[in-house]
């Protein structure tokens, strides 16, 4: 009656073994580390670099707890953060600008655990430490960029349809196209209405010119502003992935703000630099016909802007943008034919077509390539177009360092922001504060478990001991499952673990009380055990399903910490049902199931009602 087949015991044993293996890495913790990566493509991360790092650390008398070589570079572990920071500064000065030396945190798990995929859970910002940013989207900038795209597309459309116009200007809110006659304006209006339904058109006459003004419709403005935040979130996520941050949190906060949390990141200056930059490219033509000397005296001709070429002199650049970074498919840092740092770009089909047409029509003229960061534009290079360039492959050089070429390629590869963003809030959570939160959360879970264990063993005796063992298995399986899934544990997640312990013991209380009820009703101990588990199962299943529905709703409609709480809660419900029903039943069967004659069970005092005899 109370015996399990061998396969059920095998399932329980395998589950406990896997839970133990995948829980172990979480007890080894993390150690401060320094990561050294080569910046130049010619440089390699090899044993020579490893030996060079080791010699430099020994010379500086900085003790390490481990050093190893990986594909991307060398990683060195230290005992404390003070030694880590000293080593970072020292290695950067010794190795020079050819290598990137960054602060990091590495798990202390043994290699044999890592080899089987047993990794610690990711810890959230509140537990691991890291940096928190609040960024605000410039909605006016989003609309301005949209008008820039429309103005470039309108030029292309009018040129393709061979509609003559004498000028196209863009201000902060509208585009103005100028014509010599009303017939050309009418043709252009028909073409623009058909191709760009998001634009509202209006005719004007200024002197002997016929103007057509285009502005964004209100519904189009709202759509652009709504999508700008989502596009920026996607771009920021790509940039953070390039930084190699594990489980970052990037989410919208309000109508025009984005929260970015980077757990474990200690080199906050590097992270802030990458996130805050809004690099994109613009290709414009150099205006060599206007008076540069007058522009230097402050009289900049209409339709041009005055810039200084990097490493060169001043030059006038036309305001008209011929090609933007939106047409870039890929960007990689490398070197040019003179072994100087460069950025190699691959354009999409439309960008390749525009660039081929541009170089074909302007042979012998200078073309300016502008890099725009944080609304500041700089002419990286302004080469003379020698011949038509096809194929969509473009190379950018301009007296840049290897590190700068790598950063620019990273930003362009991750994508340009749909609108500029400013960091309006920055908070750093130190590793010591995170460790304190972990200690407090662990202690609260431990004390709660011990309190429940003492009560259960005192009230239910042997059945209480079995319930406590099942509760321990539940906790083991939950931590192991979170580690297997590589979930991110936060303070709300630790609260969910504590809640799971309280909810899990409730199932054991139902079983124990049901067994007591059957004993009161006069059943034999073996029959009472069997009936107690069978009849309590329905109640346990119903109560956990309703809680699971609530947890799924929290995950579906919540965000951030609420999602973390919901994930742990839902997984805890699954492990609770397994441990309360299958594990505890297996332990009871091992304890009492093999006895042919069972006079009683150790389940505490079974109170029987006193009959009223009169």
N, C-alpha and C positions, 0 to 999 in steps of 0.2 A: 504493500500500500504506500509506504513512505520510502520508496527507493527510486533513485535516478538511474537511468542507463548510463553506460560509460561515456557516450558521446556528449551527454549534457555536462558531466564533470570535466570533460576535455575542453568544452567551450568556455567554461568558467575559468579553468586553469590558464588557457591561452589568453583570455581577456585580461586576467590579472597580470600575467607576464608581460604582455604588450603595454598595459598601463604603467607598469613599473619601469620598463625600459624607456618609454617616451616621457615619463615624469622626471626621471633622474637628471636630465640636462638642466632643469630649472633650478636645481639646488647648487650648481657650481658657480652661478653668478657670472659677472662680466668684469673685465679688467681694463684699465685705461691703456690705450695703444696709440701708436703713430704709424701712419700708412705713407709709404714713399712710392710715388709713381712717376715714371719718366714722362716728360712733356714732348720731347722731340721723337719723331718717328724713327730716327736713326738709332736712338738710345734704346737699350734693352734692359729688362729686369732679369738679371742673371746672377750667377754665384759671385761674379766680380762685384756687383753692386751690394750684394749681401755682405761680402767681406769688408767692403768699404764702410758700410754702415756700422758693422760690428767694431771695426778698428776705431772709428770716430767716437763711439759710445765708450769704449774702454779708455781712450785717451782723456775723455771728459769725466771719467769716474762715475758714470751713470749706470746703475745696476738695472738689469732687465730680468724678466721672468720667462722669456721665450722670444724666439725670433725665427721667422720662416719665410720662404719664398713662394709667391703665388704667380699666376699668369700675369696679373696686372701690376705687380710690384712687390715690395717687401713690407711685412708687417712686424712690428716690435711691441711686445707687451711690457707693462711696467706695474709696479706695486701701488703707486699712488699718482694722483693728478699733478702734483708739484713736479715730480720727476718727468712725467709725460710732457708737460709744457716746456721744461728746460731742454729736454731732448729735441722737441720740435724746433725750437729756436736755433739750437746748436746745429742740427742736421741741415736746416735750411741755409744757414750761412756756409757750412762746409760743402754741401752739394751744389749750391748755386741755383740760378734760375732755370736750369735744365730739368729740375725735378720738382714735383709738387709734394710738399710735406704737409699732411693734414692730420688733425686729431680724430680719434675714432674710439669706439668701444667694441671689444671682441669677447664672445662667450668663452668661458673656461672649460667647456665640455671636453672630455677625452676624445681622442681621435677615433676610437672604436665605436663610440656612440654616434659621432658625426658621420662615419662611413655607412651606417645603416639608416641614415636620415632622421636620427633622433636629435632634434634641435630644440632649444628653449623657445617658449612663447615670446612673441613680440610684446614689449611693454610700452604702454602709452606714455605721453608726455609727463603726466602727473606721477608716474612711477619710475621712469627711466631718466628723466631730465631731458632737456632739449630746448628748442626755441619756438616761440609762438609769435606769429605775425598777423596783424590785421591790415588788409590792403583795401583801398578805396578806388573804385573805377571812375575815371573821368568820362562822364556821359557826354559832355560837350565834345570831347576828343573823339568819341565813337562816331558821333554824327559827322564830324569834320572828316574823318577817314573815309566814311561812306561817300561823302560828296567828292573826295579825291578820286575814289574808284569810278564814280559815275562820270566825272569830268574826263578821265582818261578813256573810258569806254565810249563816250559821246564823240570824242575826237576821232577814234578809230572808226566808228559807224559812219560819220559824215565823210571821212576820207574814202571808205569803201564804197559808199553810195555816190561819190563824186559830187557832193553838195558843197558849193563854194561858201566859205565864211571868212571873215576878216579878223576874227579874234575870239578867244574864249577865256573868261575870267571867273575865278571862284573866290567868294568871300566866306565869312563864317556860316552863312545860312543859305546861300543860293549860288547857282551857276548862271552866268550870263554869256550867251552866244551872240556875236555881232555879225550882221549881214549887210550887204550893199543894196539889196532889193527885196521887196516883200515876197516875190516868188520863191527865192531861195529859202527865206524864213518859213514859208508855208510847207515846202518840201521837208525841211528839217523837223518842223513840228510834227508832221505826219509820221516820220521815221522814229522820232524819239518817243512819241506816244505809243507806237506799236512795240518798240523794243524795251522801253523802261516804264512800265505801268505804275511804279512807285513814285514817279515824279509828277508834280503839278506844274503846268506850264502857263506862262502869261506873256502876252506881247506888249512891247513898248517901243516908242520911237524917240530917239535922242538925236536931235539935229538931222543930219542927212543919213543917219545909221538906223537900221531896224534891229532891235534887240529881242531876244527870246530868253526869258528867265525861267529857270527850273529850280524848284525847291522840293524837299521831301514832304510827302503827305503825312498828316498826323499819325495815321495807323502805321505807316512805314517807319516813322521815327520811334514809335513805341516798340515795334518789333526789333529794330536795330539795338535799342537800349537793353531790351530783355535778353537778346541773344549775346550781347557783348560780354556779360558776366559769365555765361556758360562757356563761351569760346575762350575767355581768359582762364577759366578754371582748367579747361583741357590743356591749354598751353603751359600753365604753371605745373600741372601734373607731369607733363613731358619733361619740363626742366628739372623737376625734383627727381624724376627717374634717372636723368642724366647724372645727378649728384650721387645716386646709389643709396638713397635713404629708404630704410625698410618701413613699410606700413605708414606712410605719411597721411595726415588728415588735411584734405583740401576741400572746403565746402563753402557754399554761399551763406552769408549772414546779412539779412536785410536786402533791400532793393539794389544797392550798389557796392556792397562790401563782400570780401572774401577772407575767410580764416584759413591760415596755413600753419599747421603744427608739424614740426620735424623732430620726432623723438630720437634721442641719442646723438643728435648733431651738437658737437661742441665748438666747431669752427664756425661760429655764427656770422663772422664777417664775410666769409666766403659764401655762405648760404644767402645772406642779405644782398650781397652784390649780384648774385645770379638771379634771384627773384625780383629784385627791384629794377633791373635793367630791362629796357624795352627796345632792344636792338632790332632794326630792320634796315633794309637797303633801299635806296632810290637811285635810279639811273637818270641823269639829266644831261643835256647838252651844254657845253661851255659857250658863252656868248663872247665871241672874239671880235665882233663888229662894233660894240659899244665902247665908250671911252672909260678905260680902267682908271686913269688918273683922276677923272672927275668923281668916280665912285669912291676912290680913296679919300677925296676931300669931303665926302659926305653926300654927294649928289648921285645916289644910286639910281640908274635908269629904271623906268617902269618895266615890270615883268621880269626883273632879274634880282639876284641876291649876291652879296659879296661874301666870299669865303676865303680861307687860307688853306691851300693844299698841304697835306701832312708832309713835312720835310721840304716844302717848296714855298713859292710865293703866293700872293693874292691872285684871285681870278674871279670873274663874273660868271655866274651860273644861272641859266634860265629857270624860272619857277616851274615851268611845265615838267611834270614827272612822266617820263617815258615808260619806265618799268619799275615795279616795286618788288619787295621781298616776298610778297604773297605768291609770286610765281616760282618760288624755290622749292624743289622737291627734296634736295639733299645738300648738305654742306659739310665738308671735311677739311681739317687742317692739314697742311703739308708744306711742300717747298716748291719754288719755281725753278726755272732752268738755271738760274744763278745761285741756287741753294739758299735762297732767302725765304723766310716764312711767308706763307700764302694761304688763302682760303679758296678751295675749289668748289664751285657751285654747279649743280645740275638743275636746269630749268624745266618746267612742265611744257607741254606741247604749245600752249598759247604763248608762254614766255619765250620759248625758243623761236617761235614765228615772229614775235615783236622784235626780239633782239637781232634776228637775221635781217629784218626789214630796216631796222635802225642803222645797223652797220653798213648795209648796202647803199642807203641813201646819203650817208655822211662820211664817205671815205675822204681822208685828209683832214677831217675836223676832230676836235678834242671832245671826249665824252667824260663826264664827271661821275664817279661812283661815290655816293654819300652814305655814310654810316650814321644812323640816327639813334641816339641813346638818351633817355630821359628828356626828350624834346630838344636835345642839343644835337645839331647836325655838324658833321665834319667831312670834308672831302678827303677820302682815303687815298685816292689816286685819280688822275685825269689824263689817261693815255690818248695818243693820237690813233684814230682808227685807220689801220693800214689796208685792211681788206674786209670783205664780208665774212662774218663769223656765224656759222651754222652749227647744228647738232645740239644746241642747248647746253654746252659746257663753257663755263666762264671762270676765269681765274682772277682773284683779287690780290694784288700786292700793294705795298705802300709803307715800307719802313716800320712794320709792326714786329713785335717780339713773338717768340714761339708761343708763350703763354697767352698773349692777346689773340693770336690767330686761333688757338684752341678754344678760347672762351667765345669769340665771335662765331665760330663754326657751331659751337654748342647752342648758342642762342638762336641762330638762324635755322638750325636743324630742328630745334624744339618748336619753332614757329613764332611768328610775330604776334604780339597781343592785339586783340581786336580794338582795344582802347588803352591809353596810358593808365598806369596804376601808381599810387603813392602809398608807401608804408606809413600808416598813421598811428600804429601801436606796435610795440615790440616788447615781449616779456621773455625772460630766460629762466628756466627751472634748472637749478644745479643738480648734479648727480647726488649730492648729499641729501637734498630735500627729497628727491625721489626715493633714495634708500630709506629715509625715515618713514615715508608713506608706505613703502613695502613692509617695513617692520611692524607698523601699526596695523595694517591690514592683516598680516600673517598672525599677529598676536590675537586680534579679535576673532579670527577664524579658529585659532587653536583653543582659546578659552571657551568659546561657544561649543566646540566639539567636546572638550573635557567636561563641561557642565552637563551636556546631554548624556555623555557616557556614564558619568557617576549616577545620574538619576535612573537611567535605564537598567544598569546593573543592580542597583539597590532595589528597584521596584519589580523587575521581571527576572532577576537572578540569572540562570543559565540562558534563558531566552533573551534576556537583556544583553548578555555578553555577545550572543550571536548577532543581535541587532547592531551592536556597536562595531563588530567586525564587518558586517555588511555595509555600515555607514562609512567605514574607512575605505572599503573597496570602492564605494560610490565616489568618494573624493579622489581616490587614485585614478579611477577611470575618467573622471571629468577633467582633471589636469592633463592626463595623457591625451585625451581627445582634443583639448585645446592646443596642445603642442603639435599633434599630428596635423591639424588644420592650419597651424601657424596663425592662430587668431591673435588679435591685439588685446592684451589685458590692461584695463584701466581701473581706477578706484571704484567706479560703479560696477565693473566686472567682479571685483573682489567682494563688493556688497552682495552681488548675485550669488557668489559661492557660499557666503555665510547664510543667505536665505535658502539656498538649495539644501544645506545641511539640516535646517529646521524643517523644511518640507519633506525631506527624504525620511526622517525618523518618524514622521506622521504615518507613513505607510506601514512601518514596523509596529507602531502602536496599534493600528487597526488590526493587523494580523494577530498580535499577541492577545488583544482583548477578545477577538473572535474565537481564538482557541480557548480562552477562559470561559466564554459563554457556552461553548460546546461541552466543556467539562462540567459546568454547572447543570447542564441539561442531562447529565448522566452518561454521555458517550465515553467509550474507553479512550485512553490517552492517544493511541495510534489513530483512531477514528476522529478524535477531536483535532489532532494536528492536521489531518488531511482535509477535514471539513473547514477548519479555520482558514487555511490558505485558499481553498477553492472559493469560499463565499466572500472572502475579503478582496479577492482579485478584481471583481467587478467594480466595487467601490473605489479601489485604488486607481483603476483605469479611468473611470469617469472623472475623478477629481483632477488627475494629471492632464487629461485631455483638455478640460476647461482652462487650466492654467497655461497649457501649451498654446491654445488659441489666443489668449491674452498676450503671451510672449511674442507670437508671430505678428500680432497687430502692432506691438511696440516696435518690432524690427521694421515692419513695412512703413509705418507712418512717423517713426521717430528719426532722430539724426544724432550723430556724434556719440556722446556718452550714453544716450538712451539705447542706441543700437548695440553698443558694447554690453550693456546690462541685459538686453534681450537675448543676445547670442548665448551668453553664459547660462541664462535662465533656461532657455529651450534645451540646450545640451544637458544641463543638470537634470531636467525632467526625464530625459531618455535614460540617463545612467541611474537615476533613482528607481525607476520602474524595474530595470534589469537587476540592480543589486538587492532591492527589497523583496522581489518575488523569486528570482532564480537563485541568487547567491545565498540569501538567508535560508531558502528552502533546501538548498544543497547541503548547507551546514547542519540544519536540523535533521535531515535524512542521514547524514554521516553519524550524527550523535545518537539518534534514537531509532532510526529505521531498521538497523540490523538486529535489534532485540526482539526475540519472539514473544517474550512475556514482559510487558511493560506495566508496572504498577502505578507509576505516576511520572510527571515531568516537572522540571524545575522552572516554574513560571511565576513564582510568587504566590501570595495568598489568594486562593480562589474563594471568594465570598459567596455563600449560598443563602438564599432567602430563608428566613425562619418561618415555618408554617404556624398558623394561628389555630391552636387546638382549644376548643370550648365545648 
